[in-house]
């Protein structure tokens, strides 16, 4: 901007000097011609016309005139030189004659000498208009240049931010363009390589998980068969079968926790139907009482298998640890409704029990993998992954999970899923 102003000042000064000099010479020449060729009886009317319409006054130049030097500006010497080159070397200039301020320039008609006075506003108006024009041009060019530079700088950052957000949501972003300045090129190339590495890790993990499922569950199946065929007491057989079932359940939890949720598999899912099915299945258990208030026809965008796993894990967590005090049953409330949140319209699911709840300072630990609270340590089933799986799946669905103590006792788990459009 400073360079533009400097250049503008240089060009403005040269243009202003030239135009001012030409204007002065033109006015003096026209005035001399008008006075020289007009009839004597019409000169008074002509002078009045010049004063009224053009702001030009003509006076006789007298030896007794009180004359002040011309304006002390950087342009004045150049203007004077140009005017004298056209009107003669004896041309004089002044900023005030006999106490009257203006731009005064002398000229001769035959042997008579005259003063021609131009109002300063007439000359300065031209300068102001030019400055406004130049300032407008420079301002527009500056804004366009700033917008261009800002776009060149911000566009790669915006692309990188969008790609990073896509990864956080479990999606695979489109490769970033590997072009542009060296720093941008290297950053985009490194990010693309990171995306490829993460995809390869996911593929390797899928192979490993398939191997774990096969290598561990096959021996468990053989052990189950051997227990059935072995000569054991009923108590011993039931104990071994229980241990095998527990090992199989733990392996299932590990696989569920490690299994990726691909955003590419997301489709419109009837959440209302999933909740009603899970509520009916839970109500069949002898130690569970379910009360469901589900808004019909609620469809969300996600993976139906993973959403069902989330619902079942929360219900199972409530069944194990949320028994109503003084009773041998777990009372579970399931509610679903559509509401507007800070992220737009969402389907909100509430699953609550009537148990004792947990201390507020321990709620954050519930979502950590392999973490079990003191109240659950005496129970054999599970590896502390139930709600960790819930939190992992919910985050991959671009949803929010809130765990809190329920008013009146018990634990409330709430999650919000984006509606299918």
C-alpha positions in Angstrom: 0.0 0.0 0.0 2.9 2.4 0.8 4.5 1.7 -2.6 1.2 2.4 -4.3 0.9 5.7 -2.5 4.5 6.6 -3.4 4.0 5.8 -7.1 0.7 7.6 -7.1 2.3 10.7 -5.6 5.0 10.7 -8.3 2.6 10.4 -11.2 0.0 12.7 -9.5 2.6 15.5 -9.1 3.7 15.3 -12.8 0.2 15.2 -14.1 -1.0 18.0 -11.8 1.9 20.3 -12.8 1.2 19.8 -16.5 -2.6 20.2 -16.3 -2.4 23.3 -14.0 0.1 25.0 -16.4 -2.0 24.2 -19.4 -5.1 25.5 -17.7 -3.4 28.8 -16.7 -2.0 29.3 -20.3 -5.4 28.4 -21.8 -7.3 30.8 -19.6 -4.8 33.7 -20.2 -4.7 33.1 -23.9 -8.5 33.0 -24.3 -8.9 36.1 -22.1 -6.3 38.0 -24.1 -8.0 37.1 -27.3 -11.4 38.0 -26.0 -10.3 41.4 -24.7 -8.2 42.1 -27.9 -11.0 41.3 -30.4 -14.1 42.5 -28.5 -15.6 45.9 -29.0 -14.6 48.5 -26.3 -18.2 49.0 -25.3 -18.6 45.2 -24.7 -15.5 44.7 -22.6 -17.2 45.5 -19.3 -19.9 43.0 -20.0 -17.3 40.4 -21.0 -15.3 40.9 -17.8 -18.5 40.5 -15.8 -19.2 37.3 -17.6 -15.8 36.0 -16.8 -16.2 36.7 -13.2 -19.7 35.3 -12.9 -19.3 32.1 -14.8 -15.6 31.3 -14.8 -14.3 32.8 -11.6 -11.8 34.9 -13.6 -11.0 38.5 -12.8 -8.8 40.9 -14.8 -7.2 44.0 -13.3 -4.8 46.6 -14.5 -1.2 46.0 -13.3 0.0 49.1 -11.5 3.5 49.8 -10.2 2.0 50.5 -6.8 0.4 47.1 -6.4 1.2 45.3 -3.2 2.4 41.9 -4.4 3.1 38.8 -2.3 5.2 35.9 -3.6 3.6 32.9 -5.3 2.6 29.9 -3.2 5.6 28.1 -1.8 4.8 24.6 -3.0 7.0 21.9 -4.7 4.9 22.2 -7.9 5.0 26.0 -8.2 8.5 26.4 -9.8 7.6 23.8 -12.4 4.2 25.4 -13.2 5.9 28.8 -13.5 8.5 27.5 -15.9 5.9 25.9 -18.1 3.7 29.0 -18.2 6.6 31.3 -18.9 7.6 29.1 -21.8 4.3 29.8 -23.4 3.4 33.3 -22.2 6.9 34.9 -22.0 9.7 35.2 -19.6 8.3 38.4 -18.0 5.2 36.6 -16.7 4.7 37.2 -13.0 2.9 35.1 -10.3 1.5 36.0 -6.9 -0.8 34.5 -4.3 -2.1 37.9 -3.1 -2.3 41.3 -4.8 -3.5 44.3 -2.9 -4.8 42.0 -0.1 -7.0 39.9 -2.5 -6.1 36.2 -2.3 -6.1 34.0 -5.4 -3.8 32.6 -8.1 -2.5 35.7 -9.9 -0.7 35.7 -13.2 0.3 38.7 -15.4 0.0 39.2 -19.1 0.3 42.0 -21.6 -1.8 43.4 -24.4 0.3 45.7 -26.6 2.1 47.8 -24.0 -0.6 47.5 -21.3 -0.1 45.1 -18.4 -2.8 43.2 -16.6 -3.4 40.8 -13.8 -5.5 37.7 -14.3 -6.8 36.2 -11.1 -8.0 32.6 -10.8 -9.8 31.4 -7.7 -7.8 28.8 -5.9 -10.7 26.5 -5.5 -10.9 26.1 -9.2 -7.3 24.7 -9.3 -7.5 22.7 -6.1 -10.8 21.1 -7.1 -9.0 19.5 -10.1 -6.4 18.1 -7.7 -8.9 16.8 -5.3 -10.8 15.0 -8.1 -7.6 13.4 -9.3 -6.6 12.3 -5.8 -10.1 10.7 -5.3 -9.8 8.9 -8.6 -6.3 7.6 -7.9 -7.3 6.7 -4.3 -10.3 4.8 -5.7 -8.1 2.9 -8.2 -5.5 2.1 -5.6 -8.1 1.1 -3.1 -9.8 -1.3 -5.5 -6.5 -2.8 -6.6 -5.4 -3.2 -3.0 -8.7 -5.0 -2.1 -8.4 -7.3 -5.1 -4.8 -8.0 -4.4 -5.5 -8.7 -0.7 -8.4 -11.0 -1.7 -6.2 -12.9 -4.2 -3.3 -13.3 -1.7 -5.7 -14.3 1.1 -7.3 -16.8 -1.2 -3.9 -18.3 -2.1 -2.9 -18.6 1.5 -6.2 -19.7 3.0 -7.4 -22.1 0.4 -4.7 -24.8 1.2 -5.4 -24.3 4.9 -9.1 -24.7 4.4 -8.6 -27.9 2.4 -6.3 -29.3 5.1 -8.8 -28.4 7.8 -11.7 -30.1 5.9 -9.6 -33.2 5.3 -8.5 -33.4 8.9 -12.2 -33.0 10.0 -13.2 -35.8 7.6 -10.6 -38.1 9.2 -11.9 -37.3 12.7 -15.4 -38.3 11.5 -14.1 -41.7 10.2 -14.1 -40.7 6.6 -11.4 -41.0 4.0 -10.8 -37.5 2.5 -10.0 -36.8 -1.2 -6.2 -36.5 -1.6 -4.9 -33.0 -1.3 -3.4 -31.4 -4.5 0.4 -31.7 -4.3 1.2 -28.4 -6.0 1.8 -24.8 -5.1 4.5 -23.3 -2.9 7.1 -25.6 -1.5 5.7 -25.5 2.1 2.1 -26.2 0.9 3.3 -29.0 -1.4 5.3 -30.7 1.4 2.4 -30.4 3.9 -0.1 -31.8 1.5 2.2 -34.6 0.5 2.9 -35.5 4.1 -0.9 -35.4 4.9 -1.7 -37.7 1.9 1.0 -40.1 3.1 -0.5 -40.1 6.6 -3.9 -40.9 5.2 -2.5 -43.8 3.2 -0.7 -45.1 6.3 -3.8 -44.9 8.4 -5.8 -46.8 5.7 -3.1 -49.5 5.7 -3.2 -49.7 9.5 -7.0 -50.2 9.3 -6.5 -53.0 6.7 -3.8 -54.7 8.8 -5.9 -54.4 11.9 -8.9 -56.0 10.0 -6.6 -59.0 9.1 -5.3 -59.3 12.6 -8.9 -59.2 14.1 -10.0 -61.9 11.7 -7.0 -64.0 12.8 -7.8 -63.4 16.5 -11.4 -64.3 16.0 -10.4 -67.6 14.3 -7.4 -68.5 16.5 -9.2 -67.9 19.8 -12.7 -68.9 19.2 -11.9 -72.2 17.5 -10.1 -73.6 20.6 -13.0 -72.3 22.7 -15.4 -74.2 20.6 -13.3 -77.4 21.1 -13.2 -76.8 24.8 -17.0 -76.4 24.9 -17.4 -79.7 23.0 -15.0 -81.5 25.4 -16.8 -80.1 28.4 -20.1 -81.5 27.0 -18.5 -84.9 26.4 -16.5 -85.1 29.6 -17.7 -86.9 32.7 -18.1 -84.0 35.1 -20.5 -83.1 37.8 -23.2 -80.7 36.9 -21.7 -78.0 39.1 -18.2 -78.4 37.4 -19.7 -78.5 33.9 -21.8 -75.3 34.5 -18.7 -73.5 35.9 -16.5 -74.4 32.9 -19.3 -73.5 30.5 -19.7 -70.1 32.2 -15.9 -69.5 32.0 -15.9 -70.3 28.3 -18.9 -68.1 27.7 -17.2 -65.2 29.6 -14.0 -65.6 27.5 -16.0 -65.6 24.3 -17.9 -62.4 25.4 -14.6 -60.7 26.3 -13.2 -61.5 22.8 -16.4 -60.2 21.3 -15.9 -56.9 23.2 -12.4 -56.5 22.0 -13.4 -57.1 18.4 -16.3 -54.6 18.8 -14.1 -51.9 20.2 -11.4 -52.4 17.6 -13.7 -52.7 14.6 -13.7 -49.5 12.5 -16.9 -47.7 11.7 -16.7 -46.7 8.0 -18.7 -43.5 7.1 -19.0 -44.9 3.6 -21.4 -47.5 5.0 -23.8 -44.9 6.4 -27.4 -45.1 5.1 -30.7 -43.9 6.4 -31.6 -46.0 9.4 -35.0 -46.3 11.2 -33.9 -45.4 14.7 -37.4 -45.8 16.1 -37.6 -49.4 14.9 -34.2 -50.2 16.3 -35.1 -48.8 19.7 -38.4 -50.7 19.8 -36.8 -54.0 18.9 -34.1 -53.6 21.5 -36.8 -52.6 24.1 -38.8 -55.8 23.3 -35.7 -58.0 23.6 -34.7 -56.5 26.9 -38.3 -56.8 28.3 -38.0 -60.6 27.7 -35.3 -60.8 30.4 -36.7 -61.8 33.8 -34.8 -59.1 35.7 -35.6 -56.2 33.4 -38.6 -53.8 33.2 -38.6 -51.5 30.2 -40.7 -48.4 29.6 -40.3 -47.0 26.1 -41.5 -43.7 24.7 -40.3 -43.6 21.1 -41.3 -41.1 18.5 -42.2 -43.0 15.4 -40.6 -42.6 12.0 -37.3 -41.1 13.2 -34.6 -41.8 10.6 -30.9 -41.1 11.2 -27.8 -41.5 9.0 -25.5 -44.2 10.2 -24.6 -47.9 10.3 -27.6 -49.9 11.6 -25.4 -52.7 13.1 -23.3 -50.3 15.0 -26.2 -48.2 16.2 -27.9 -51.4 17.4 -24.7 -52.3 19.2 -24.7 -48.9 21.0 -28.3 -49.4 22.2 -27.7 -52.9 23.4 -24.5 -52.0 25.2 -26.2 -49.2 27.1 -29.1 -51.4 28.0 -26.8 -54.2 29.1 -24.7 -51.8 31.2 -27.9 -50.6 32.9 -29.1 -54.2 33.5 -25.8 -55.2 35.2 -25.1 -52.1 37.3 -28.4 -50.2 37.5 -30.7 -52.4 39.5 -33.3 -50.5 41.5 -32.4 -50.4 45.2 -34.4 -52.9 47.2 -35.5 -54.8 44.2 -34.0 -57.6 42.0 -35.0 -56.0 38.8 -33.6 -53.2 36.6 -36.1 -50.5 35.5 -35.0 -48.9 32.2 -36.6 -45.9 30.5 -36.0 -45.5 26.8 -37.1 -42.2 25.0 -36.5 -40.9 21.5 -37.5 -37.5 20.1 -36.4 -35.0 17.4 -35.2 -31.7 18.6 -33.1 -28.7 17.5 -29.6 -28.5 18.9 -26.6 -26.3 18.3 -25.7 -28.6 15.4 -29.1 -28.6 13.8 -32.0 -31.0 14.0 -31.0 -34.2 15.7 -32.6 -37.4 17.0 -32.1 -37.5 20.8 -32.1 -40.9 22.6 -32.3 -41.1 26.4 -31.7 -44.5 28.1 -31.9 -44.3 31.9 -32.0 -46.7 34.8 -33.3 -46.3 38.4 -30.2 -47.5 40.1 -28.0 -45.6 42.6 -26.0 -43.8 39.9 -22.3 -43.0 40.3 -20.3 -40.2 41.9 -20.1 -37.2 39.6 -16.3 -37.1 39.6 -16.2 -40.7 38.3 -18.5 -40.2 35.2 -15.6 -39.4 33.0 -13.9 -42.8 33.8 -16.9 -44.7 32.4 -16.0 -43.9 28.8 -12.3 -44.9 29.2 -11.5 -48.4 27.8 -10.6 -51.2 30.2 -11.9 -49.1 33.2 -14.3 -50.5 35.7 -15.7 -48.6 38.7 -15.4 -50.1 42.2 -19.1 -51.1 42.1 -18.5 -53.3 39.1 -15.2 -54.9 40.1 -16.8 -57.8 41.9 -18.7 -58.9 38.8 -16.9 -61.3 36.5 -18.5 -60.5 33.1 -17.0 -57.9 30.8 -13.7 -56.2 30.3 -14.7 -52.6 30.9 -15.4 -51.8 27.2 -19.1 -51.5 27.1 -19.5 -47.7 27.2 -16.1 -47.2 25.6 -17.5 -49.0 22.5 -20.5 -46.7 22.7 -18.4 -43.6 22.9 -16.2 -44.7 20.0 -19.1 -45.6 17.7 -21.0 -42.4 18.5 -18.0 -40.2 17.8 -17.6 -41.9 14.4 -21.2 -41.0 13.6 -20.6 -37.3 14.2 -22.8 -37.4 17.2 -22.7 -36.3 20.8 -22.7 -38.5 23.9 -23.6 -37.3 27.4 -23.5 -39.4 30.5 -25.0 -38.0 33.7 -26.9 -39.0 36.9 -30.6 -39.1 36.5 -32.9 -36.9 38.6 -34.4 -39.2 41.2 -31.5 -41.7 41.1 -29.8 -43.8 38.4 -27.7 -43.2 35.4 -28.8 -41.4 32.2 -27.0 -41.9 28.9 -28.0 -39.6 26.1 -26.8 -39.4 22.5 -27.8 -37.2 19.5 -27.6 -38.6 16.0 -27.9 -36.5 12.8 -31.2 -37.0 10.9 -31.2 -38.6 7.5 -32.1 -36.0 4.9 
